[in-house]
């Protein structure tokens, strides 16, 4: 084969390999994709997961379950911090969930818990859920203050733990009166927006979950 043909072939191979490497690939990007566990999905968190401010059935796990046609167990407890979540994580692990929607950290910010403690707790929870075979979806929540100092920390955690991140889950909902039940919690319509956001992130992966 002529030298020019070799160069052309090498270029095509490099371009092809580069395209595969650069293209987002869920099979290689996330831990436990597909999940090793075979239980129901679990939504694990605080009042945003429990559905505080919503009518019965208006919480985001219930609305998301209908959209994706899966069963989601709601393990949200109003007022819980990441430390509280860590203390009761076995409740979720014992269910052997194949997917866990993890949404904690808002109450930490409200109570002045240091970000280092918050994200260390979240990291420990992710590790334990991974050990149990679950695919973890991390829901980002804003930090206290005018600027969202949590955003980069959530991105770093998601990258280091290789989990799917849905950032700033209340973006466009918080401070929108028609979507809020009070200053902190969404109403049914607000939770529907969260479910819609999660559906968009999960649909490309749904067949493997």
C-alpha positions as CSV (number, residue, x, y, z in Angstrom):
1,X,0.0,0.0,0.0
2,X,1.3,3.4,-0.9
3,X,2.4,5.8,1.8
4,X,-0.4,8.2,0.9
5,X,-3.0,5.4,1.4
6,X,-1.4,4.5,4.7
7,X,-1.7,8.1,5.9
8,X,-5.3,8.3,4.8
9,X,-6.1,5.0,6.6
10,X,-4.4,6.2,9.7
11,X,-6.2,9.5,9.6
12,X,-9.6,7.8,9.3
13,X,-8.8,5.5,12.2
14,X,-7.7,8.3,14.4
15,X,-10.8,10.3,13.5
16,X,-13.0,7.4,14.1
17,X,-11.4,6.6,17.4
18,X,-11.5,10.2,18.4
19,X,-15.2,10.4,17.6
20,X,-15.9,7.4,19.8
21,X,-13.8,8.8,22.6
22,X,-15.3,12.3,22.5
23,X,-18.9,11.2,22.0
24,X,-20.8,10.9,25.4
25,X,-21.0,7.2,26.1
26,X,-23.2,6.2,29.1
27,X,-21.9,2.7,29.0
28,X,-18.5,3.9,30.0
29,X,-19.3,7.2,31.7
30,X,-21.4,6.0,34.7
31,X,-20.9,3.5,37.4
32,X,-23.4,0.6,37.4
33,X,-24.8,1.3,34.0
34,X,-26.6,-1.0,33.5
35,X,-27.4,-1.4,37.2
36,X,-26.2,-4.5,39.0
37,X,-29.2,-4.4,41.4
38,X,-32.7,-5.3,40.2
39,X,-35.1,-3.7,42.8
40,X,-37.4,-0.8,42.3
41,X,-36.2,2.8,41.7
42,X,-35.8,4.8,44.9
43,X,-36.1,8.6,45.4
44,X,-34.0,9.4,48.4
45,X,-34.0,12.9,49.9
46,X,-35.7,15.6,51.9
47,X,-38.9,17.6,51.5
48,X,-38.3,18.2,47.8
49,X,-38.5,14.4,47.4
50,X,-41.3,13.8,49.9
51,X,-43.3,16.4,48.0
52,X,-43.9,19.0,50.6
53,X,-46.3,21.6,49.2
54,X,-47.9,19.2,46.7
55,X,-51.3,17.5,46.7
56,X,-51.4,13.8,47.0
57,X,-49.6,12.2,44.1
58,X,-48.1,15.6,43.0
59,X,-44.6,14.9,44.3
60,X,-41.9,14.6,41.6
61,X,-41.2,10.8,42.1
62,X,-44.8,10.0,41.5
63,X,-45.0,12.2,38.5
64,X,-41.7,10.9,37.1
65,X,-42.8,7.3,37.7
66,X,-45.9,7.9,35.5
67,X,-43.8,9.5,32.8
68,X,-41.2,6.7,32.6
69,X,-43.6,3.9,33.5
70,X,-41.5,2.6,36.4
71,X,-42.1,2.1,40.1
72,X,-40.4,4.6,42.3
73,X,-40.3,4.3,46.1
74,X,-40.4,7.7,47.7
75,X,-38.0,7.8,50.7
76,X,-38.1,11.6,51.2
77,X,-38.2,13.0,54.7
78,X,-38.9,16.7,55.2
79,X,-36.2,18.6,57.1
80,X,-33.5,16.0,56.6
81,X,-29.8,17.0,56.0
82,X,-27.1,15.0,54.4
83,X,-26.1,13.7,57.8
84,X,-29.7,12.5,58.4
85,X,-29.7,10.9,55.0
86,X,-26.4,9.1,55.7
87,X,-27.8,7.8,59.0
88,X,-30.8,6.2,57.3
89,X,-29.2,5.1,54.0
90,X,-29.6,1.5,54.9
91,X,-33.3,1.9,54.4
92,X,-32.6,2.5,50.7
93,X,-29.8,0.0,50.4
94,X,-31.9,-2.9,51.8
95,X,-34.3,-2.4,48.9
96,X,-31.6,-3.2,46.4
97,X,-32.6,-0.4,44.1
98,X,-31.5,-0.4,40.6
99,X,-31.7,3.4,40.3
100,X,-31.5,6.0,43.1
101,X,-32.5,9.6,42.7
102,X,-30.4,11.4,45.4
103,X,-31.6,14.9,46.4
104,X,-30.1,16.2,49.6
105,X,-28.1,19.3,50.6
106,X,-30.7,22.1,50.7
107,X,-31.3,21.9,54.4
108,X,-27.5,21.8,55.0
109,X,-27.3,25.2,53.3
110,X,-30.2,26.6,55.3
111,X,-28.6,25.4,58.6
112,X,-25.1,26.6,57.8
113,X,-23.5,23.2,57.5
114,X,-20.1,23.6,55.8
115,X,-20.0,22.6,52.1
116,X,-17.1,20.3,52.9
117,X,-19.3,18.3,55.3
118,X,-22.3,18.3,52.9
119,X,-20.4,17.0,49.9
120,X,-18.4,14.5,52.0
121,X,-21.7,13.0,53.2
122,X,-23.1,13.0,49.6
123,X,-19.9,11.3,48.4
124,X,-20.2,8.6,51.1
125,X,-23.8,8.0,50.2
126,X,-22.9,7.6,46.5
127,X,-20.2,5.1,47.3
128,X,-22.5,3.0,49.4
129,X,-25.2,3.0,46.8
130,X,-22.6,2.0,44.1
131,X,-21.5,-0.8,46.3
132,X,-25.1,-2.0,46.4
133,X,-25.2,-2.1,42.6
134,X,-27.4,1.0,42.1
135,X,-27.2,3.6,39.3
136,X,-27.2,7.0,41.0
137,X,-28.7,10.2,39.7
138,X,-27.6,13.2,41.6
139,X,-30.0,16.1,41.8
140,X,-28.2,19.5,42.3
141,X,-29.7,22.0,44.7
142,X,-28.7,25.6,45.2
143,X,-26.5,26.8,48.0
144,X,-27.6,29.7,50.2
145,X,-26.8,33.3,49.0
146,X,-27.2,35.2,45.8
147,X,-24.6,33.1,43.9
148,X,-24.9,29.3,43.6
149,X,-21.6,28.2,45.1
150,X,-22.9,24.6,45.2
151,X,-23.0,24.2,41.4
152,X,-19.3,23.6,40.8
153,X,-19.2,21.2,43.8
154,X,-22.0,19.1,42.4
155,X,-20.3,19.0,39.1
156,X,-17.0,17.9,40.7
157,X,-18.7,15.3,42.8
158,X,-20.6,13.9,39.8
159,X,-17.5,13.7,37.7
160,X,-15.4,12.1,40.4
161,X,-18.1,9.5,41.3
162,X,-19.2,9.0,37.7
163,X,-22.8,9.6,38.3
164,X,-25.5,11.3,36.2
165,X,-26.0,14.9,37.4
166,X,-29.2,16.9,36.9
167,X,-28.0,20.4,38.0
168,X,-29.9,23.0,40.0
169,X,-33.1,21.1,40.0
170,X,-35.1,24.2,41.1
171,X,-33.8,26.4,38.2
172,X,-36.7,28.4,36.8
173,X,-39.0,27.1,39.5
174,X,-37.7,28.9,42.6
175,X,-39.1,32.5,42.8
176,X,-41.8,31.7,40.2
177,X,-45.0,32.2,42.2
178,X,-47.2,30.0,39.9
179,X,-44.8,27.0,40.5
180,X,-44.3,27.5,44.2
181,X,-46.3,26.4,47.3
182,X,-44.2,28.6,49.6
183,X,-40.8,30.3,49.4
184,X,-38.9,27.0,49.3
185,X,-41.2,24.3,48.1
186,X,-42.8,23.8,44.7
187,X,-46.5,23.1,44.1
188,X,-47.8,20.3,41.8
189,X,-46.8,22.3,38.7
190,X,-43.3,23.0,40.1
191,X,-42.8,19.3,40.9
192,X,-44.0,18.5,37.3
193,X,-41.2,20.7,36.0
194,X,-38.7,18.7,38.1
195,X,-40.2,15.4,36.7
196,X,-40.0,16.8,33.2
197,X,-36.3,17.7,33.7
198,X,-35.4,14.3,35.1
199,X,-37.3,12.6,32.3
200,X,-35.3,14.4,29.7
201,X,-32.1,13.4,31.3
202,X,-33.1,9.7,31.8
203,X,-34.9,8.9,28.6
204,X,-31.7,8.3,26.6
205,X,-30.7,5.7,29.2
206,X,-34.1,4.3,30.1
207,X,-33.8,1.0,28.1
208,X,-30.8,0.0,30.3
209,X,-32.3,1.0,33.6
